[in-house]
Amino acid sequence: QRDIQCTNWLIGHVGHLAIGDQEILRVMDAVILQCEETGEYKGTAEKAMMILRHIHKIARRYGSITSEQFEPFAESVYRPDPSDRGRSLTSNELKHIWEQLDAMRQAKGYFQKMKWPKRLALFFMVKALLGSRSMEFLDLRKSEVNQETCQIVIPAVRVKQRKDLIFNLTEEVMHLVMQSPAWGESDNETVFGGCSTKHPRGKPIGSYDKTWHQVLDQTGLYGSVADLRHDAEAKIALKNSRPRPHDLRHHFITEAVGDELEQTGGNVSDAIKAVSETVQHASSKMTAHYTHDTDRIRNAVSKNRQNNLLEALGKDRLAS
């Protein structure tokens, strides 16, 4: 009964939020209705409550639910520091991360005989270059890669927007994909490692986070998780303060908006809209959330404003 009350309250309070795929709410409605009619609270109810907890966490993170309001998941909801949000990496961060991924790709030292780190290093490198979502790309099959046209086609069933997602690759990126230890195996073999089928949206393999944090440890920029293995709270705090794999997508989108501003000379809204279609966001609002206030963006906006003002005032008069 309490689960139903929590569910009804959350659906009423998060239905208006632009938190992503609206299909989530429709699925929840259907699942909860089924549970109310049958009285069975087994696997489907657990999935629904998992989705609700995730939505509640997002709502808390971005201030749509305050601490004074009803908190059905108060004991289990992670409350991040305000700075713990997606961000764009700096050039220095990306350079150091790329160097360590490249070393892992070439199977040097500790990773010489290990296939999983090499697969995942290649995955993170390709993710940084394409700005892809992990859950859509980690389960990539060899049959979805066209070597002749240098294209990757992710089927709609794995894409958040439920339509085929096409990536056009350069020869260099195509070469990275083909370096996977699984490339010479069957067409149905996952190129980068794959996801678990037990999770409704696909959950990364266990080595995913471990490999990412090993890379961050070796950059020397964020401290060492390995040094905190006996202090669980400090280890979690350090991990939460570090860049996440998804921040590679934040960085890609921020840089893409910067490219659009510099090339077209348009305004920020037009640039964000153009990039939104490329990265398959449901709305330009989501792309705006991924676009961070970097020096490059500010400089491009400033130059565009100067040019617009000069055009309005008349450049010829200034030249005379």
TAVEN-V872566 format. One record per backbone hydrogen bond with DSSP energy under -1.0 kcal/mol. NH is the residue of the N-H (numbers start at 1). CO is the residue of the C=O. E is the energy in kcal/mol with one decimal. If there is no record, write none. Layout:
nh	co	e
NH	CO	E
NH	CO	E
This chain:
nh	co	e
5	1	-2.1
6	2	-2.6
7	3	-2.6
8	4	-2.7
9	5	-2.3
10	6	-2.6
11	7	-2.7
12	8	-1.8
13	9	-1.3
14	10	-2.5
15	11	-1.0
17	14	-1.3
19	17	-1.7
24	21	-1.6
26	22	-1.4
27	23	-2.5
28	24	-2.3
29	25	-2.5
30	26	-2.2
31	27	-2.6
32	28	-2.9
33	29	-2.3
34	30	-2.0
35	31	-2.3
36	32	-2.5
37	33	-2.1
38	34	-2.4
39	35	-2.4
46	42	-1.8
47	43	-2.0
48	44	-2.1
49	45	-2.5
50	46	-2.0
51	47	-2.2
52	48	-2.3
53	49	-2.4
54	50	-1.9
55	51	-2.4
56	52	-2.8
57	53	-2.2
58	54	-2.0
59	55	-2.7
60	56	-2.4
61	57	-2.4
62	58	-2.1
63	60	-1.2
64	59	-2.1
65	59	-1.3
69	66	-1.3
74	71	-1.2
77	73	-1.8
84	81	-2.6
85	83	-2.1
94	90	-2.6
95	91	-2.2
96	92	-2.1
97	93	-2.6
98	94	-2.6
99	95	-2.1
100	96	-1.8
101	97	-2.3
102	98	-2.6
103	99	-1.9
104	100	-2.1
105	101	-2.5
106	102	-1.8
107	104	-1.5
108	103	-1.4
111	108	-1.8
112	109	-1.9
114	111	-1.3
119	115	-2.5
120	116	-2.6
121	117	-2.6
122	118	-2.2
123	119	-2.0
124	120	-2.7
125	121	-2.0
126	122	-2.6
127	123	-2.8
128	124	-2.1
129	125	-1.4
130	126	-2.0
131	127	-2.6
137	133	-1.5
138	134	-2.9
140	137	-1.6
142	189	-1.2
143	187	-1.8
144	141	-1.5
145	142	-1.6
146	151	-3.2
150	146	-1.0
151	146	-1.7
152	167	-2.3
153	144	-2.2
154	165	-3.1
158	155	-2.0
159	156	-1.3
162	159	-1.7
165	154	-2.4
167	152	-2.8
169	150	-3.2
174	170	-2.3
175	171	-2.0
176	172	-1.6
177	173	-2.1
178	174	-2.0
179	176	-1.1
180	177	-1.4
183	180	-2.1
185	182	-1.6
189	186	-1.4
191	140	-2.8
194	138	-1.7
196	203	-2.7
208	205	-2.0
211	207	-3.0
212	208	-2.0
213	209	-2.6
214	210	-1.8
215	211	-2.0
216	212	-2.1
217	213	-2.4
218	214	-1.8
228	225	-1.7
229	226	-1.1
231	228	-1.9
235	231	-2.2
236	232	-2.4
237	233	-2.5
238	234	-2.2
239	235	-2.3
240	236	-2.4
241	237	-1.1
247	244	-1.4
248	245	-1.7
250	246	-1.5
251	247	-2.6
252	248	-2.2
253	249	-2.5
254	250	-2.4
255	251	-2.5
256	252	-2.3
257	253	-2.4
258	254	-1.9
259	255	-2.6
260	256	-2.3
261	257	-2.3
262	258	-2.3
263	259	-2.5
264	260	-2.3
265	261	-1.6
271	267	-1.9
272	268	-2.8
273	269	-2.3
274	270	-2.1
275	271	-2.2
276	272	-2.4
277	273	-1.4
278	274	-1.1
279	275	-2.3
281	276	-2.1
287	283	-1.1
288	284	-2.3
289	285	-1.7
290	286	-1.5
294	292	-1.9
298	294	-2.4
299	295	-2.8
300	296	-2.3
301	297	-2.5
302	298	-2.5
303	299	-2.6
304	300	-2.3
305	301	-2.4
306	302	-2.3
307	303	-2.6
308	304	-2.5
309	305	-2.4
310	306	-2.7
311	307	-2.3
312	308	-2.0
313	309	-2.5
314	310	-2.2
319	315	-1.5
320	316	-1.1
